[in-house]
């Protein structure tokens, strides 16, 4: 990591750097307190309001300065260098895309098991829910496409961070649970084209979800694997 990289505004660099890299069932790392406890209340006050289920692209969200400071940290060379060191990978020629989930409905088709798109290289999840008091709805690192066959569970509570390497076997998902499930997903992907595609797709979805009839159709429609 270059000494010239500005320090983080919010994120706990020492906690992220110290997080263990697990190798089975695939490479993943969990940080209990990536956002320091003293910062959480201020960050939560500035988290974007997301009225419906599913994910929304960062460019389409409105949020306050403290949440913006977390985004600045996540998109900084300093954070990228931490991830590169942990996963022994070069992300300097990859492209970041950020989406955020706000709610889940508990419908059958949410949280389906999938390994992520082949265009994604590394995925980073950060929780922004005030609490998650449910047994279901926690993201599971899966040993197989079976959502009950899991190695680790990630609760989307404020400050928790999960990072994993995307590959053919990087299965993950969660059991359906209705609730305010605020979590951010940062992915490094292989092209600017894919970044534009993802933001366009989520913008179109957000437009549809604002219509009550289309929103019902989307909630119950089968999910496409590999998103």
N, C-alpha and C positions, 0 to 999 in steps of 0.2 A: 504494500500500500504506500502510495506516495505521501511524503510528509506535507506536500503542498495541498492535499485534499482538505477542504474546510471541515471542521468538526460537525457532528450531527446537531441539529436543532433540538430534537426530541428523543430519538432512538437511543437505546443503551448499547453502545458499541461493544463493551466488555462482555455483556451477556450473550450477544449474538456471536461474537468470536469464540466464546467458550462452549457454545452448544455442541453436543456430540453429534457426529455424523454416523447414523445407523446404516448398515449395508443390506439388511434383510427386512422385508422382501425386495426392496430396492433402496437406493440412496435417499435418505430423508433426515431432516434435522429439526428439532423442536426447541423453541425458546419460550420459557414460561413468562418472562417479563421483558419483552423487547421494548415496550413503552414503560418507563419507570412509574411506579405508583403515584409519585408526587405530581406527575404530568397528566394522569388519566382524566381527572375531572375536567380540566380545561380542554383536552382533546375531545372528550365526549360532547361537550357543549357546542363544538364546531363541526361535528360529523354531519354529512348531508342527510336530509330527510328523503327517504325512498318509500313512496306510498304503496307500491305493488310488489308482487313476487318477482323472482328472477334477477338477472344482473343488468347493470347499467354502465355504459362507458363513462370513464372519468370526465371527458370533455363536456358531457351533458349534465353533470352534477354541479350543484351550487353548495359551497361549504365555507366555513370560517377559516381564519388565519392559522389557528393552531393545528387543525386537521391538514391544512395546506402545508404546514411545516413538516408534518410526517411524510406527506407526498414528496416534498423536496428532498427529504432524507432518503426515501426509497429510490428515487431517480438519480441520486448523486453517484459520482464515481466512487466515493468512499464505500457506499453500501455494495455497489457492484463488485468492488475489489474484495470485500468480505466474503461474498458469495463465491467468487472465483476461487479464492483460497480454500474455502471449505469443500467445494466440489471438484477442485483441481480442473478447472475449465476456463477457457478464454471466452468472455462474453463481449469483448470490446467491439466486435462487428455484428452483434445481435441487436435487436430492437425491442424496447419495452412497450408493453400494452397493459393498461390497468382498467379493470372493471370492478364493480362493487355490488354485492347483494344486500337487500334490505329486509326481505321477509320471505317466509315459506308458508305455504297453505296447508301442508300435510297431505296433499294429494298423492296418489299412488306413484305418479311418474317423476316425483322429485327425488334427487339424490341417487339416481341410477348409477350403477358401477360403470366406470369408463377409465381408460388409461390416459386421456387427453390427446389433443390433436398432434399429429406428427410434426406440425410446424413449431410446436412449443419445445423449448430447450430446458428451462428451469422455471418452476412455478413457486411463488412465494404467497402465502396466505397470512393475513393479519386480522385478528378479531377486533371488532368494535362494538359488540353488544355489551350493554351494562352488566348483564348476567345471562346465563343460559341454564335454567333450573331443570332441564329435561334430560332424561336418559337417552332419548332418541334425538336425531338431528345433529349429532357430532360427526364431523368428517372422519371417515375411517381410512387408514392406510391398509389396503386389502392384500391378502396373499393370493387371491384369485378373483374371478368375476363375481363371486358370491359375497354379498354385502355382510353376511354373518361370519365370514372367514377373515377376521381382521387382526392386524398386529399392533395397531395403535389408534387411539381416538383423539381428535383435536376439537376442543370446545371453542366456539367463536367469541370468547369473552375478550374484553378490552386488553390489549397489550400482548396477547399470545400470538406467536408466529410459528408457522410451519413452512418448511422449504423442502422441495423434492425435485429430483432429476426425472424428467419425462422420458419414458421409453415404452416399448411394447408391453411391458409387464407392470407399469406404474398404475395399477388399478386403485381407484379410490371412489368413495361415494358415502352416502349417509341414509339412514332410515328416515322416512318421512315424518315430519313433526311441524305442526303449525306454531309460528312464533316470529318475533322480531329478531331476525338472524342477520345482523350486520357484520359482513366480513369483506375484506378487500382482497383481490387477486391481482398480483403483479406477475406477468410472464415475460421472459425474454424469448422472442420468436425469431424465425429465420429470415424475415423480409419485411420491408415497409409496406408492401402490398398486403400482407396478412394483417398488419396493424390497421390499415385503412378498412379492410374487409370486416374486421371484428368491430370497430367502432360504428361502421355503417349498419351492421347486423343488429347491434344492440340499440342503435338509435331507431331503427325501423320497429323493433320489438317494443320499445318504450312508447312509440306513437300508437301502436296497436293496443297496448295495455291500458292506455288512457281512455279507450272506448269500451264501455261495459260489456257489450256483446262479444267483441273480439277478445276481450280479456278472459271471458269464460271459456271460449274456444281454446285459447292458448293454455289455460290452466289444465285442461283435460286432454290436450293433444299428446300423442306419444312423443317421447323425446328422441332426438337423433343422437346416436352414439358418436363419440369422437369429437365433440364440440370443444 
